[in-house]
């Protein structure tokens, strides 16, 4: 009698083991794949949800400010996209600065998974300059002279007097041109919303991902409230974008709700709010801003073209003064790595289910 019971039990064990092995192999193949151009294009299209439009006179019926839109994104999804954080001139200037830093400071560079990390000391002038990124978008349009020549500055002053001579009906147009969301205002409002009075810039670095880099481990920047901004100096597509699991910053995050949402919801915004992998394929000068508690990683990539030699970004991280990063010990950090892998596998399967459901329509 006992032997008859053992045989089905062994068969079930072998079957379960084989199924797990197949699932793991499928996960690894999916995880290590190169991102296709279509995936990058679809992800870039999806980011429109996370990019509040500039406020204009045409949208007076909507009293929600761009900053409030960003805060809503951070609360709901754990991520938001701040467009035009840097001007083209500033992008070019910072790109040159990062190249010089990587070429001349090899001793200060830390390599991880094919990525070069250049941390900037708080005692340097470079740190002070980085701390001003996204400080004021309005002053950027009217007063900022970074990356511009003296003649361009003179032209801007002439433009100012020209604007003053325009009829009153152009006032709204001028205001519309200068009213741009400030990255620093979003950061300030985020901590105020969480009733955190004292916060600081805890990490500033240049980060460059090179061809043949591999996927980072899944991790959180902090277990407590905080923000990280990644500012692109080149268009980010399949060349190693940051990958995030939306909604995982919430304490009440539920895979079951994510699955139910995939079955019954038709709205992309609702799906992302309850959990879905998101690729940060942003344009040069844009910033992807995310909650420190969200699961994320940098994706690896292979060289896809002669011009696609690297992917430099600026990284800024803000944390509450009394909860410095990472907020977890070695055991919890390791556990987060495996938790992130499990969540990614589950949410990727749900995402594929969504895609097939849409293709069937």
C-alpha positions as a printed Julia matrix, in Angstrom:
361×3 Matrix{Float64}:
   0.0    0.0     0.0
   2.82   2.34    0.9
   4.67   1.7    -2.37
   1.52   2.54   -4.34
   1.37   5.91   -2.58
   5.08   6.61   -3.11
   4.96   6.15   -6.89
   2.38   8.9    -7.57
   4.19  11.16   -5.1
   7.51  10.65   -6.9
   5.87  11.17  -10.28
   4.32  14.39   -9.03
   7.66  15.55   -7.65
   9.47  14.81  -10.91
   6.74  16.53  -12.9
   6.85  19.61  -10.69
  10.64  19.74  -10.85
  10.62  19.46  -14.64
   7.98  22.19  -14.89
   9.99  24.49  -12.65
  13.13  23.83  -14.69
  11.29  24.66  -17.92
   9.82  27.82  -16.41
  13.24  28.9   -15.17
  14.81  28.25  -18.59
  12.06  30.25  -20.29
  12.53  33.07  -17.79
  16.3   33.19  -18.39
  15.83  33.27  -22.17
  13.31  36.09  -21.85
  15.45  37.93  -19.32
  18.67  37.82  -21.35
  17.17  38.62  -24.74
  18.19  41.71  -26.69
  15.49  44.34  -26.79
  13.97  44.66  -30.24
  13.31  47.98  -31.94
   9.58  47.28  -31.69
   9.81  46.79  -27.93
  11.69  50.07  -27.62
   9.15  51.88  -29.82
   6.2   50.45  -27.88
   7.84  51.38  -24.58
   8.52  54.91  -25.82
   4.87  55.21  -26.79
   3.78  53.93  -23.35
   5.8   56.64  -21.61
   3.27  59.22  -22.78
   1.18  58.14  -19.78
   3.98  59.25  -17.47
   4.71  62.59  -19.18
   2.32  65.35  -18.09
   1.93  67.97  -20.77
   3.04  71.54  -20.2
   0.21  73.67  -18.86
  -1.21  76.08  -21.42
  -3.99  78.61  -21.61
  -6.0   76.06  -23.6
  -6.17  73.77  -20.59
  -7.69  76.21  -18.09
 -10.53  73.8   -17.38
  -8.0   71.43  -15.81
  -6.82  73.0   -12.55
  -4.22  70.28  -11.95
  -0.7   71.66  -12.34
   2.11  69.69  -14.03
   3.78  69.21  -10.64
   0.58  67.68   -9.26
   0.42  65.38  -12.29
   3.96  64.2   -11.55
   3.12  63.61   -7.89
   0.07  61.62   -8.95
   2.26  59.5   -11.23
   4.76  58.88   -8.44
   1.99  57.86   -6.05
   0.16  55.65   -8.53
   2.95  54.14  -10.62
   6.13  54.97   -8.71
   7.59  56.73  -11.77
   7.15  59.87  -13.85
   8.93  61.43  -16.83
  10.08  65.06  -16.7
  10.46  66.34  -20.25
  13.19  68.79  -21.26
  15.02  68.76  -17.94
  18.09  69.87  -19.91
  18.22  72.05  -23.01
  20.08  70.74  -26.08
  22.99  73.07  -25.23
  23.12  71.72  -21.67
  22.96  68.15  -22.93
  25.97  68.77  -25.16
  27.89  70.41  -22.33
  27.22  67.62  -19.82
  28.02  65.0   -22.46
  31.45  66.56  -22.92
  31.93  66.78  -19.14
  31.09  63.11  -18.61
  33.44  62.02  -21.4
  36.29  64.01  -19.86
  35.54  62.55  -16.44
  35.64  58.96  -17.68
  38.82  59.57  -19.67
  40.79  61.35  -16.94
  39.67  59.73  -13.69
  40.09  55.98  -14.13
  40.95  55.51  -10.44
  37.57  56.9    -9.36
  35.5   54.72  -11.67
  33.65  51.67  -10.36
  32.69  49.02  -12.92
  29.56  46.94  -12.46
  27.9   44.72  -15.09
  29.59  46.61  -17.92
  28.68  50.03  -16.51
  31.06  52.74  -15.41
  30.01  54.63  -12.27
  31.76  57.92  -11.51
  30.63  59.2    -8.1
  30.97  62.93   -7.51
  32.18  64.17   -4.13
  30.1   66.73   -2.27
  33.25  68.81   -1.8
  33.65  69.5    -5.51
  32.24  72.31   -7.64
  30.9   69.66  -10.01
  28.56  68.46   -7.26
  27.19  71.99   -6.85
  26.56  72.24  -10.58
  24.82  68.87  -10.65
  22.67  69.89   -7.68
  21.25  72.75   -9.76
  19.99  70.51  -12.56
  16.27  71.07  -12.98
  16.36  73.89  -10.44
  14.17  76.29  -12.37
  12.84  75.73  -15.86
  11.61  79.31  -16.16
  15.0   80.79  -15.39
  16.47  78.25  -17.79
  14.56  79.83  -20.65
  15.23  83.45  -19.63
  18.48  83.57  -17.67
  20.47  80.34  -17.96
  23.59  80.74  -20.08
  25.04  77.26  -19.71
  26.46  76.02  -22.98
  25.7   79.28  -24.79
  28.03  81.92  -26.24
  28.07  85.59  -25.29
  26.45  86.52  -28.6
  23.58  84.12  -27.93
  23.13  85.77  -24.53
  22.98  89.17  -26.22
  20.37  87.87  -28.67
  18.28  86.67  -25.76
  18.36  90.14  -24.15
  17.29  91.69  -27.45
  14.52  89.12  -27.62
  13.38  90.17  -24.16
  12.97  93.81  -25.2
  11.26  92.67  -28.39
   8.77  90.69  -26.33
   8.05  93.73  -24.15
   7.03  95.68  -27.26
   4.51  93.06  -28.36
   0.76  93.67  -28.03
  -1.04  92.47  -24.93
  -2.58  89.51  -26.77
   0.88  87.87  -26.96
   1.26  87.75  -23.18
  -0.29  84.31  -22.86
   2.01  82.98  -25.59
   5.13  84.28  -23.83
   3.91  82.87  -20.52
   3.2   79.55  -22.21
   6.77  79.41  -23.54
   8.33  79.92  -20.1
   5.97  77.8   -18.0
   7.8   74.5   -17.74
   7.79  71.97  -14.92
  10.81  72.13  -12.62
  12.44  68.87  -11.52
  13.47  70.42   -8.22
   9.9   71.61   -7.57
   8.64  68.06   -8.01
  11.25  66.75   -5.57
  10.37  69.41   -3.01
   6.63  68.72   -3.36
   7.2   64.94   -3.08
   8.9   65.19    0.31
   6.38  67.76    1.5
   3.57  65.39    0.55
   5.21  62.66    2.64
   5.61  65.11    5.56
   9.41  64.96    5.37
  10.91  68.33    6.31
  14.59  67.51    5.93
  15.92  65.77    2.83
  19.21  65.91    0.98
  20.97  65.0    -2.23
  22.68  61.76   -1.17
  24.15  60.54   -4.45
  25.34  62.27   -7.61
  27.13  60.36  -10.33
  27.88  59.95  -14.0
  26.81  56.55  -15.3
  27.74  55.12  -18.67
  26.56  51.76  -20.0
  28.72  50.23  -22.72
  28.04  47.54  -25.34
  28.09  43.97  -24.01
  26.93  45.2   -20.59
  24.67  42.78  -18.73
  21.48  43.19  -16.76
  21.84  44.6   -13.28
  20.29  42.76  -10.36
  16.81  43.81   -9.32
  17.04  46.21   -6.4
  15.55  49.13   -4.55
  17.5   52.33   -3.91
  15.95  52.66   -0.46
  13.31  50.94    1.63
  11.99  54.36    2.7
  10.69  57.37    0.78
  13.13  58.93   -1.67
  13.55  59.86   -5.31
  16.05  59.06   -8.05
  16.35  60.99  -11.31
  18.13  59.64  -14.38
  18.79  62.35  -16.97
  19.61  61.08  -20.46
  22.49  62.62  -22.44
  21.64  60.49  -25.5
  18.37  59.04  -26.7
  17.78  55.85  -24.71
  16.13  53.06  -26.68
  17.48  49.51  -26.75
  20.9   50.65  -25.52
  20.47  49.69  -21.88
  17.38  51.5   -20.57
  16.37  51.44  -16.93
  13.63  48.85  -16.36
  11.09  49.36  -13.59
   8.25  47.3   -12.13
   5.51  49.89  -11.77
   3.46  49.86   -8.6
   5.99  47.85   -6.59
   6.79  50.88   -4.42
   3.43  50.43   -2.69
   3.25  48.52    0.57
  -0.03  46.94   -0.5
   1.23  45.82   -3.93
  -0.54  42.61   -4.99
   0.22  40.26   -7.88
  -3.34  38.98   -7.69
  -4.69  42.47   -8.33
  -2.24  42.86  -11.21
  -3.55  39.64  -12.76
  -7.2   40.64  -12.26
  -6.41  43.99  -13.81
  -4.89  42.29  -16.85
  -8.04  40.24  -17.36
 -10.69  42.9   -16.84
  -9.08  46.31  -17.46
  -8.69  47.78  -20.93
  -6.9   50.96  -19.88
  -3.07  51.07  -20.02
  -2.88  53.52  -17.13
  -4.82  51.15  -14.87
  -2.55  48.26  -15.82
   0.6   50.2   -15.02
  -0.82  51.34  -11.69
  -1.16  47.74  -10.5
   2.13  46.45  -11.84
   3.79  46.04  -15.22
   7.4   46.1   -16.5
   8.3   49.52  -17.9
  11.34  50.43  -20.0
  12.67  53.96  -19.47
  13.27  54.76  -23.15
  13.55  58.52  -22.78
  14.91  61.19  -25.12
  18.12  63.13  -24.58
  17.51  65.92  -22.07
  14.54  64.16  -20.45
  14.59  62.68  -16.96
  12.91  59.6   -15.61
  12.05  60.19  -11.95
  11.14  57.24   -9.75
  10.37  56.36   -6.15
  13.36  54.88   -4.32
  11.24  51.93   -3.15
  10.35  50.68   -6.64
  12.02  47.53   -7.99
  14.26  48.44  -10.93
  17.47  47.61  -12.76
  19.57  48.7   -15.72
  19.19  46.47  -18.77
  22.22  45.24  -20.65
  22.64  45.65  -24.39
  24.79  44.66  -27.32
  26.25  47.03  -29.85
  23.53  47.62  -32.44
  25.21  50.26  -34.63
  28.47  52.14  -35.08
  26.99  55.24  -33.44
  25.56  53.29  -30.5
  28.78  53.09  -28.51
  27.57  54.09  -25.05
  24.64  55.4   -23.03
  25.7   58.19  -20.65
  23.27  59.51  -18.05
  23.35  61.78  -15.02
  22.09  60.26  -11.77
  20.74  62.27   -8.83
  19.24  60.76   -5.7
  17.39  62.45   -2.85
  16.62  60.82    0.5
  15.17  61.89    3.83
  17.88  63.02    6.23
  16.9   60.43    8.86
  16.57  57.47    6.44
  19.77  57.25    4.37
  20.03  54.59    1.66
  19.83  51.68    1.24
  17.8   51.18    4.43
  18.42  47.42    4.4
  21.15  44.97    5.36
  22.79  42.3     3.24
  20.11  39.67    3.88
  17.21  41.93    2.93
  19.08  43.29   -0.09
  19.71  39.74   -1.32
  16.08  38.84   -0.69
  15.01  41.87   -2.74
  17.05  40.58   -5.67
  15.13  37.29   -5.75
  11.83  39.02   -5.03
  12.45  41.3    -8.02
  13.19  38.29  -10.26
   9.96  36.6    -9.2
   7.88  39.76   -9.68
   9.45  40.39  -13.07
   8.7   36.85  -14.24
   5.09  37.08  -13.08
   4.47  40.6   -14.4
   6.13  39.78  -17.74
   3.78  36.82  -18.14
   0.83  39.08  -17.36
   2.12  41.65  -19.85
   2.38  38.99  -22.57
  -1.19  37.95  -21.78
  -2.27  41.57  -22.28
  -0.41  41.84  -25.58
  -1.98  38.66  -26.95
  -5.41  39.83  -25.85
  -4.93  43.11  -27.73
  -3.58  41.35  -30.84
  -6.65  39.11  -30.9
  -9.0   42.07  -31.23
